[in-house]
Amino acid sequence: MFGIEDKWVWLAYLLCILSSLLCVGYGLANWNKGEEPVEQDDIRWAAEEKRVEEEL
């Protein structure tokens, strides 16, 4: 079929197509899921990052 006789080449093509479909499905399922809550560590990291940038 299509000039490809080796079953391993077909398997590689099939797995590429299936993995692409899986990625698209995952993206659609999590499209508008919402944001994660902001934690104290995130706030401290942002403040430290801003302070470092201002020093440079």
N, CA, C and O atoms as a Tripos MOL2 file, in Angstrom:
@<TRIPOS>MOLECULE
protein
  224   223    56     0     0
PROTEIN
NO_CHARGES

@<TRIPOS>ATOM
      1 N           0.8430   -1.1800    0.0000 N.3       1 MET1
      2 CA          0.0000    0.0000    0.0000 C.3       1 MET1
      3 C           0.8890    1.2450    0.0000 C.2       1 MET1
      4 O           1.7820    1.3710    0.8380 O.2       1 MET1
      5 N           0.6520    2.1420   -0.9170 N.am      2 PHE2
      6 CA          1.4040    3.3850   -1.0840 C.3       2 PHE2
      7 C           2.8990    3.1350   -1.3010 C.2       2 PHE2
      8 O           3.7080    4.0400   -1.0970 O.2       2 PHE2
      9 N           3.2710    1.9350   -1.7060 N.am      3 GLY3
     10 CA          4.6620    1.6240   -1.9730 C.3       3 GLY3
     11 C           5.4860    1.3220   -0.7440 C.2       3 GLY3
     12 O           6.7030    1.1670   -0.8460 O.2       3 GLY3
     13 N           4.8650    1.2350    0.4090 N.am      4 ILE4
     14 CA          5.5870    0.9260    1.6450 C.3       4 ILE4
     15 C           5.2670   -0.5170    2.0150 C.2       4 ILE4
     16 O           4.1300   -0.8450    2.3550 O.2       4 ILE4
     17 N           6.2680   -1.3640    1.9460 N.am      5 GLU5
     18 CA          6.0340   -2.7860    2.1810 C.3       5 GLU5
     19 C           6.3830   -3.2290    3.5970 C.2       5 GLU5
     20 O           5.9030   -4.2650    4.0570 O.2       5 GLU5
     21 N           7.1970   -2.4680    4.2770 N.am      6 ASP6
     22 CA          7.6590   -2.8740    5.6010 C.3       6 ASP6
     23 C           6.6070   -2.5440    6.6610 C.2       6 ASP6
     24 O           6.1140   -1.4180    6.7190 O.2       6 ASP6
     25 N           6.2670   -3.5170    7.4900 N.am      7 LYS7
     26 CA          5.2370   -3.2930    8.5150 C.3       7 LYS7
     27 C           5.7080   -2.3320    9.5970 C.2       7 LYS7
     28 O           4.8820   -1.6690   10.2250 O.2       7 LYS7
     29 N           7.0170   -2.2380    9.8310 N.am      8 TRP8
     30 CA          7.5280   -1.3370   10.8690 C.3       8 TRP8
     31 C           7.4040    0.1240   10.4380 C.2       8 TRP8
     32 O           7.1900    1.0050   11.2700 O.2       8 TRP8
     33 N           7.5380    0.3730    9.1540 N.am      9 VAL9
     34 CA          7.3420    1.7400    8.6570 C.3       9 VAL9
     35 C           5.8820    2.1330    8.8110 C.2       9 VAL9
     36 O           5.5760    3.2570    9.2110 O.2       9 VAL9
     37 N           4.9800    1.2100    8.4950 N.am     10 TRP10
     38 CA          3.5560    1.4750    8.6860 C.3      10 TRP10
     39 C           3.2370    1.7240   10.1520 C.2      10 TRP10
     40 O           2.4420    2.6020   10.4880 O.2      10 TRP10
     41 N           3.8690    0.9370   11.0230 N.am     11 LEU11
     42 CA          3.6380    1.1260   12.4540 C.3      11 LEU11
     43 C           4.1090    2.5020   12.9070 C.2      11 LEU11
     44 O           3.4460    3.1530   13.7140 O.2      11 LEU11
     45 N           5.2500    2.9450   12.3910 N.am     12 ALA12
     46 CA          5.7480    4.2800   12.7440 C.3      12 ALA12
     47 C           4.7800    5.3740   12.2850 C.2      12 ALA12
     48 O           4.4870    6.3070   13.0330 O.2      12 ALA12
     49 N           4.2860    5.2500   11.0470 N.am     13 TYR13
     50 CA          3.3000    6.2240   10.5550 C.3      13 TYR13
     51 C           2.0310    6.1940   11.4080 C.2      13 TYR13
     52 O           1.4950    7.2430   11.7650 O.2      13 TYR13
     53 N           1.5660    5.0280   11.7240 N.am     14 LEU14
     54 CA          0.3530    4.8910   12.5190 C.3      14 LEU14
     55 C           0.5230    5.5010   13.9060 C.2      14 LEU14
     56 O          -0.3700    6.1940   14.3940 O.2      14 LEU14
     57 N           1.6690    5.2450   14.5440 N.am     15 LEU15
     58 CA          1.9040    5.8070   15.8760 C.3      15 LEU15
     59 C           2.0290    7.3340   15.8270 C.2      15 LEU15
     60 O           1.6010    8.0150   16.7590 O.2      15 LEU15
     61 N           2.6030    7.8700   14.7680 N.am     16 CYS16
     62 CA          2.6880    9.3340   14.6300 C.3      16 CYS16
     63 C           1.2970    9.9470   14.5140 C.2      16 CYS16
     64 O           1.0010   10.9610   15.1470 O.2      16 CYS16
     65 N           0.4610    9.3350   13.7130 N.am     17 ILE17
     66 CA         -0.8980    9.8500   13.5370 C.3      17 ILE17
     67 C          -1.6940    9.7230   14.8340 C.2      17 ILE17
     68 O          -2.4000   10.6550   15.2200 O.2      17 ILE17
     69 N          -1.5860    8.5870   15.5050 N.am     18 LEU18
     70 CA         -2.3150    8.3980   16.7600 C.3      18 LEU18
     71 C          -1.8330    9.3530   17.8480 C.2      18 LEU18
     72 O          -2.6410    9.8810   18.6130 O.2      18 LEU18
     73 N          -0.5290    9.5750   17.9210 N.am     19 SER19
     74 CA         -0.0350   10.5050   18.9390 C.3      19 SER19
     75 C          -0.4860   11.9370   18.6390 C.2      19 SER19
     76 O          -0.7540   12.7070   19.5610 O.2      19 SER19
     77 N          -0.5710   12.2920   17.3670 N.am     20 SER20
     78 CA         -1.0820   13.6230   17.0100 C.3      20 SER20
     79 C          -2.5380   13.7750   17.4100 C.2      20 SER20
     80 O          -2.9370   14.8110   17.9400 O.2      20 SER20
     81 N          -3.3240   12.7500   17.1590 N.am     21 LEU21
     82 CA         -4.7370   12.7960   17.5530 C.3      21 LEU21
     83 C          -4.8820   12.8610   19.0740 C.2      21 LEU21
     84 O          -5.7580   13.5560   19.5870 O.2      21 LEU21
     85 N          -4.0340   12.1460   19.7810 N.am     22 LEU22
     86 CA         -4.0760   12.1890   21.2400 C.3      22 LEU22
     87 C          -3.7450   13.5940   21.7490 C.2      22 LEU22
     88 O          -4.3940   14.0900   22.6710 O.2      22 LEU22
     89 N          -2.7460   14.2280   21.1560 N.am     23 CYS23
     90 CA         -2.3760   15.5900   21.5680 C.3      23 CYS23
     91 C          -3.4940   16.5850   21.2790 C.2      23 CYS23
     92 O          -3.7720   17.4590   22.1010 O.2      23 CYS23
     93 N          -4.1270   16.4650   20.1420 N.am     24 VAL24
     94 CA         -5.2410   17.3510   19.8040 C.3      24 VAL24
     95 C          -6.4000   17.1310   20.7690 C.2      24 VAL24
     96 O          -7.0150   18.0930   21.2290 O.2      24 VAL24
     97 N          -6.6980   15.8860   21.0760 N.am     25 GLY25
     98 CA         -7.7730   15.5790   22.0260 C.3      25 GLY25
     99 C          -7.4800   16.1350   23.4070 C.2      25 GLY25
    100 O          -8.3700   16.6760   24.0620 O.2      25 GLY25
    101 N          -6.2460   16.0070   23.8520 N.am     26 TYR26
    102 CA         -5.8630   16.5460   25.1550 C.3      26 TYR26
    103 C          -5.9970   18.0690   25.1680 C.2      26 TYR26
    104 O          -6.4750   18.6460   26.1440 O.2      26 TYR26
    105 N          -5.5740   18.7120   24.0860 N.am     27 GLY27
    106 CA         -5.6860   20.1660   23.9980 C.3      27 GLY27
    107 C          -7.1240   20.6310   24.0150 C.2      27 GLY27
    108 O          -7.4540   21.6180   24.6720 O.2      27 GLY27
    109 N          -7.9880   19.9240   23.2940 N.am     28 LEU28
    110 CA         -9.4020   20.2910   23.2790 C.3      28 LEU28
    111 C         -10.0520   20.0710   24.6460 C.2      28 LEU28
    112 O         -10.9050   20.8550   25.0630 O.2      28 LEU28
    113 N          -9.6550   19.0180   25.3340 N.am     29 ALA29
    114 CA        -10.2390   18.7270   26.6470 C.3      29 ALA29
    115 C          -9.8300   19.7670   27.6850 C.2      29 ALA29
    116 O         -10.5920   20.0400   28.6130 O.2      29 ALA29
    117 N          -8.6430   20.3490   27.5450 N.am     30 ASN30
    118 CA         -8.1390   21.2980   28.5360 C.3      30 ASN30
    119 C          -8.1300   22.7330   28.0270 C.2      30 ASN30
    120 O          -7.4300   23.5780   28.5850 O.2      30 ASN30
    121 N          -8.8890   23.0210   26.9880 N.am     31 TRP31
    122 CA         -8.8550   24.3320   26.3300 C.3      31 TRP31
    123 C          -9.2220   25.4600   27.2940 C.2      31 TRP31
    124 O          -8.4420   26.3980   27.4600 O.2      31 TRP31
    125 N         -10.3660   25.3890   27.9180 N.am     32 ASN32
    126 CA        -10.8470   26.4530   28.8040 C.3      32 ASN32
    127 C         -10.9500   25.9720   30.2400 C.2      32 ASN32
    128 O         -11.9290   26.2630   30.9280 O.2      32 ASN32
    129 N          -9.9730   25.2590   30.6800 N.am     33 LYS33
    130 CA        -10.0230   24.6610   32.0060 C.3      33 LYS33
    131 C          -9.9150   25.7090   33.1230 C.2      33 LYS33
    132 O         -10.4440   25.5010   34.2160 O.2      33 LYS33
    133 N          -9.2570   26.7950   32.8660 N.am     34 GLY34
    134 CA         -9.1090   27.8140   33.9020 C.3      34 GLY34
    135 C          -7.6810   27.8590   34.3950 C.2      34 GLY34
    136 O          -6.8590   27.0080   34.0560 O.2      34 GLY34
    137 N          -7.4060   28.8510   35.1910 N.am     35 GLU35
    138 CA         -6.0470   29.0470   35.6760 C.3      35 GLU35
    139 C          -5.8570   28.3940   37.0380 C.2      35 GLU35
    140 O          -6.8090   28.1630   37.7820 O.2      35 GLU35
    141 N          -4.6010   28.1060   37.3360 N.am     36 GLU36
    142 CA         -4.2600   27.5760   38.6510 C.3      36 GLU36
    143 C          -4.2830   28.7090   39.6660 C.2      36 GLU36
    144 O          -4.0080   29.8540   39.3070 O.2      36 GLU36
    145 N          -4.6000   28.4260   40.9130 N.am     37 PRO37
    146 CA         -4.5620   29.4780   41.9290 C.3      37 PRO37
    147 C          -3.1280   29.9370   42.1790 C.2      37 PRO37
    148 O          -2.1890   29.1450   42.0950 O.2      37 PRO37
    149 N          -2.9710   31.2200   42.4870 N.am     38 VAL38
    150 CA         -1.6500   31.7800   42.7580 C.3      38 VAL38
    151 C          -1.2670   31.4350   44.1900 C.2      38 VAL38
    152 O          -2.0410   31.6490   45.1220 O.2      38 VAL38
    153 N          -0.0660   30.9010   44.3490 N.am     39 GLU39
    154 CA          0.4090   30.5080   45.6820 C.3      39 GLU39
    155 C           1.4050   31.5310   46.2080 C.2      39 GLU39
    156 O           1.9100   32.3600   45.4500 O.2      39 GLU39
    157 N           1.6850   31.4750   47.4930 N.am     40 GLN40
    158 CA          2.6110   32.4100   48.1300 C.3      40 GLN40
    159 C           3.9990   32.3100   47.5180 C.2      40 GLN40
    160 O           4.6700   33.3300   47.3610 O.2      40 GLN40
    161 N           4.4510   31.1060   47.1680 N.am     41 ASP41
    162 CA          5.7710   30.9380   46.5570 C.3      41 ASP41
    163 C           5.8510   31.6750   45.2270 C.2      41 ASP41
    164 O           6.8940   32.2370   44.8920 O.2      41 ASP41
    165 N           4.7680   31.6770   44.4730 N.am     42 ASP42
    166 CA          4.7410   32.3840   43.1920 C.3      42 ASP42
    167 C           4.8740   33.8880   43.4000 C.2      42 ASP42
    168 O           5.5850   34.5630   42.6550 O.2      42 ASP42
    169 N           4.1920   34.4080   44.4100 N.am     43 ILE43
    170 CA          4.2360   35.8400   44.6990 C.3      43 ILE43
    171 C           5.6370   36.2450   45.1380 C.2      43 ILE43
    172 O           6.1560   37.2720   44.7020 O.2      43 ILE43
    173 N           6.2520   35.4300   46.0110 N.am     44 ARG44
    174 CA          7.6140   35.7220   46.4640 C.3      44 ARG44
    175 C           8.6030   35.6630   45.2990 C.2      44 ARG44
    176 O           9.5010   36.4990   45.1990 O.2      44 ARG44
    177 N           8.4360   34.6720   44.4220 N.am     45 TRP45
    178 CA          9.3370   34.5370   43.2840 C.3      45 TRP45
    179 C           9.2190   35.7540   42.3650 C.2      45 TRP45
    180 O          10.2330   36.2690   41.8950 O.2      45 TRP45
    181 N           8.0090   36.2160   42.1070 N.am     46 ALA46
    182 CA          7.8030   37.3780   41.2340 C.3      46 ALA46
    183 C           8.4180   38.6280   41.8430 C.2      46 ALA46
    184 O           9.0160   39.4310   41.1260 O.2      46 ALA46
    185 N           8.2820   38.8080   43.1550 N.am     47 ALA47
    186 CA          8.8630   39.9730   43.8100 C.3      47 ALA47
    187 C          10.3880   39.9130   43.7470 C.2      47 ALA47
    188 O          11.0370   40.9260   43.4870 O.2      47 ALA47
    189 N          10.9500   38.7570   43.9790 N.am     48 GLU48
    190 CA         12.4050   38.5970   43.9080 C.3      48 GLU48
    191 C          12.9050   38.8340   42.4870 C.2      48 GLU48
    192 O          13.9370   39.4770   42.2950 O.2      48 GLU48
    193 N          12.1920   38.3260   41.5010 N.am     49 GLU49
    194 CA         12.5610   38.5230   40.1020 C.3      49 GLU49
    195 C          12.5280   39.9930   39.7250 C.2      49 GLU49
    196 O          13.4080   40.4680   39.0070 O.2      49 GLU49
    197 N          11.5270   40.7170   40.2010 N.am     50 LYS50
    198 CA         11.4170   42.1450   39.9050 C.3      50 LYS50
    199 C          12.5700   42.9100   40.5560 C.2      50 LYS50
    200 O          13.1430   43.8130   39.9460 O.2      50 LYS50
    201 N          12.9060   42.5470   41.7890 N.am     51 ARG51
    202 CA         13.9990   43.2060   42.4910 C.3      51 ARG51
    203 C          15.3280   42.9750   41.7690 C.2      51 ARG51
    204 O          16.1250   43.9050   41.6410 O.2      51 ARG51
    205 N          15.5730   41.7750   41.3050 N.am     52 VAL52
    206 CA         16.8060   41.4540   40.5940 C.3      52 VAL52
    207 C          16.8850   42.2230   39.2730 C.2      52 VAL52
    208 O          17.9460   42.7390   38.9210 O.2      52 VAL52
    209 N          15.7850   42.3030   38.5500 N.am     53 GLU53
    210 CA         15.7660   43.0360   37.2850 C.3      53 GLU53
    211 C          16.0180   44.5160   37.4820 C.2      53 GLU53
    212 O          16.6680   45.1480   36.6490 O.2      53 GLU53
    213 N          15.5140   45.0820   38.5720 N.am     54 GLU54
    214 CA         15.7250   46.5010   38.8350 C.3      54 GLU54
    215 C          17.1840   46.7820   39.1750 C.2      54 GLU54
    216 O          17.6950   47.8550   38.8550 O.2      54 GLU54
    217 N          17.8630   45.8300   39.8220 N.am     55 GLU55
    218 CA         19.2680   46.0090   40.1560 C.3      55 GLU55
    219 C          20.1390   45.9810   38.9190 C.2      55 GLU55
    220 O          21.1840   46.6310   38.8820 O.2      55 GLU55
    221 N          19.7300   45.2420   37.9120 N.am     56 LEU56
    222 CA         20.5240   45.1780   36.6810 C.3      56 LEU56
    223 C          20.2660   46.4010   35.8850 C.2      56 LEU56
    224 O          20.8300   46.5640   34.8030 O.2      56 LEU56
@<TRIPOS>BOND
     1     1     2 1
     2     2     3 1
     3     3     4 2
     4     3     5 am
     5     5     6 1
     6     6     7 1
     7     7     8 2
     8     7     9 am
     9     9    10 1
    10    10    11 1
    11    11    12 2
    12    11    13 am
    13    13    14 1
    14    14    15 1
    15    15    16 2
    16    15    17 am
    17    17    18 1
    18    18    19 1
    19    19    20 2
    20    19    21 am
    21    21    22 1
    22    22    23 1
    23    23    24 2
    24    23    25 am
    25    25    26 1
    26    26    27 1
    27    27    28 2
    28    27    29 am
    29    29    30 1
    30    30    31 1
    31    31    32 2
    32    31    33 am
    33    33    34 1
    34    34    35 1
    35    35    36 2
    36    35    37 am
    37    37    38 1
    38    38    39 1
    39    39    40 2
    40    39    41 am
    41    41    42 1
    42    42    43 1
    43    43    44 2
    44    43    45 am
    45    45    46 1
    46    46    47 1
    47    47    48 2
    48    47    49 am
    49    49    50 1
    50    50    51 1
    51    51    52 2
    52    51    53 am
    53    53    54 1
    54    54    55 1
    55    55    56 2
    56    55    57 am
    57    57    58 1
    58    58    59 1
    59    59    60 2
    60    59    61 am
    61    61    62 1
    62    62    63 1
    63    63    64 2
    64    63    65 am
    65    65    66 1
    66    66    67 1
    67    67    68 2
    68    67    69 am
    69    69    70 1
    70    70    71 1
    71    71    72 2
    72    71    73 am
    73    73    74 1
    74    74    75 1
    75    75    76 2
    76    75    77 am
    77    77    78 1
    78    78    79 1
    79    79    80 2
    80    79    81 am
    81    81    82 1
    82    82    83 1
    83    83    84 2
    84    83    85 am
    85    85    86 1
    86    86    87 1
    87    87    88 2
    88    87    89 am
    89    89    90 1
    90    90    91 1
    91    91    92 2
    92    91    93 am
    93    93    94 1
    94    94    95 1
    95    95    96 2
    96    95    97 am
    97    97    98 1
    98    98    99 1
    99    99   100 2
   100    99   101 am
   101   101   102 1
   102   102   103 1
   103   103   104 2
   104   103   105 am
   105   105   106 1
   106   106   107 1
   107   107   108 2
   108   107   109 am
   109   109   110 1
   110   110   111 1
   111   111   112 2
   112   111   113 am
   113   113   114 1
   114   114   115 1
   115   115   116 2
   116   115   117 am
   117   117   118 1
   118   118   119 1
   119   119   120 2
   120   119   121 am
   121   121   122 1
   122   122   123 1
   123   123   124 2
   124   123   125 am
   125   125   126 1
   126   126   127 1
   127   127   128 2
   128   127   129 am
   129   129   130 1
   130   130   131 1
   131   131   132 2
   132   131   133 am
   133   133   134 1
   134   134   135 1
   135   135   136 2
   136   135   137 am
   137   137   138 1
   138   138   139 1
   139   139   140 2
   140   139   141 am
   141   141   142 1
   142   142   143 1
   143   143   144 2
   144   143   145 am
   145   145   146 1
   146   146   147 1
   147   147   148 2
   148   147   149 am
   149   149   150 1
   150   150   151 1
   151   151   152 2
   152   151   153 am
   153   153   154 1
   154   154   155 1
   155   155   156 2
   156   155   157 am
   157   157   158 1
   158   158   159 1
   159   159   160 2
   160   159   161 am
   161   161   162 1
   162   162   163 1
   163   163   164 2
   164   163   165 am
   165   165   166 1
   166   166   167 1
   167   167   168 2
   168   167   169 am
   169   169   170 1
   170   170   171 1
   171   171   172 2
   172   171   173 am
   173   173   174 1
   174   174   175 1
   175   175   176 2
   176   175   177 am
   177   177   178 1
   178   178   179 1
   179   179   180 2
   180   179   181 am
   181   181   182 1
   182   182   183 1
   183   183   184 2
   184   183   185 am
   185   185   186 1
   186   186   187 1
   187   187   188 2
   188   187   189 am
   189   189   190 1
   190   190   191 1
   191   191   192 2
   192   191   193 am
   193   193   194 1
   194   194   195 1
   195   195   196 2
   196   195   197 am
   197   197   198 1
   198   198   199 1
   199   199   200 2
   200   199   201 am
   201   201   202 1
   202   202   203 1
   203   203   204 2
   204   203   205 am
   205   205   206 1
   206   206   207 1
   207   207   208 2
   208   207   209 am
   209   209   210 1
   210   210   211 1
   211   211   212 2
   212   211   213 am
   213   213   214 1
   214   214   215 1
   215   215   216 2
   216   215   217 am
   217   217   218 1
   218   218   219 1
   219   219   220 2
   220   219   221 am
   221   221   222 1
   222   222   223 1
   223   223   224 2
@<TRIPOS>SUBSTRUCTURE
     1 MET1         2 RESIDUE 1 A MET
     2 PHE2         6 RESIDUE 1 A PHE
     3 GLY3        10 RESIDUE 1 A GLY
     4 ILE4        14 RESIDUE 1 A ILE
     5 GLU5        18 RESIDUE 1 A GLU
     6 ASP6        22 RESIDUE 1 A ASP
     7 LYS7        26 RESIDUE 1 A LYS
     8 TRP8        30 RESIDUE 1 A TRP
     9 VAL9        34 RESIDUE 1 A VAL
    10 TRP10       38 RESIDUE 1 A TRP
    11 LEU11       42 RESIDUE 1 A LEU
    12 ALA12       46 RESIDUE 1 A ALA
    13 TYR13       50 RESIDUE 1 A TYR
    14 LEU14       54 RESIDUE 1 A LEU
    15 LEU15       58 RESIDUE 1 A LEU
    16 CYS16       62 RESIDUE 1 A CYS
    17 ILE17       66 RESIDUE 1 A ILE
    18 LEU18       70 RESIDUE 1 A LEU
    19 SER19       74 RESIDUE 1 A SER
    20 SER20       78 RESIDUE 1 A SER
    21 LEU21       82 RESIDUE 1 A LEU
    22 LEU22       86 RESIDUE 1 A LEU
    23 CYS23       90 RESIDUE 1 A CYS
    24 VAL24       94 RESIDUE 1 A VAL
    25 GLY25       98 RESIDUE 1 A GLY
    26 TYR26      102 RESIDUE 1 A TYR
    27 GLY27      106 RESIDUE 1 A GLY
    28 LEU28      110 RESIDUE 1 A LEU
    29 ALA29      114 RESIDUE 1 A ALA
    30 ASN30      118 RESIDUE 1 A ASN
    31 TRP31      122 RESIDUE 1 A TRP
    32 ASN32      126 RESIDUE 1 A ASN
    33 LYS33      130 RESIDUE 1 A LYS
    34 GLY34      134 RESIDUE 1 A GLY
    35 GLU35      138 RESIDUE 1 A GLU
    36 GLU36      142 RESIDUE 1 A GLU
    37 PRO37      146 RESIDUE 1 A PRO
    38 VAL38      150 RESIDUE 1 A VAL
    39 GLU39      154 RESIDUE 1 A GLU
    40 GLN40      158 RESIDUE 1 A GLN
    41 ASP41      162 RESIDUE 1 A ASP
    42 ASP42      166 RESIDUE 1 A ASP
    43 ILE43      170 RESIDUE 1 A ILE
    44 ARG44      174 RESIDUE 1 A ARG
    45 TRP45      178 RESIDUE 1 A TRP
    46 ALA46      182 RESIDUE 1 A ALA
    47 ALA47      186 RESIDUE 1 A ALA
    48 GLU48      190 RESIDUE 1 A GLU
    49 GLU49      194 RESIDUE 1 A GLU
    50 LYS50      198 RESIDUE 1 A LYS
    51 ARG51      202 RESIDUE 1 A ARG
    52 VAL52      206 RESIDUE 1 A VAL
    53 GLU53      210 RESIDUE 1 A GLU
    54 GLU54      214 RESIDUE 1 A GLU
    55 GLU55      218 RESIDUE 1 A GLU
    56 LEU56      222 RESIDUE 1 A LEU
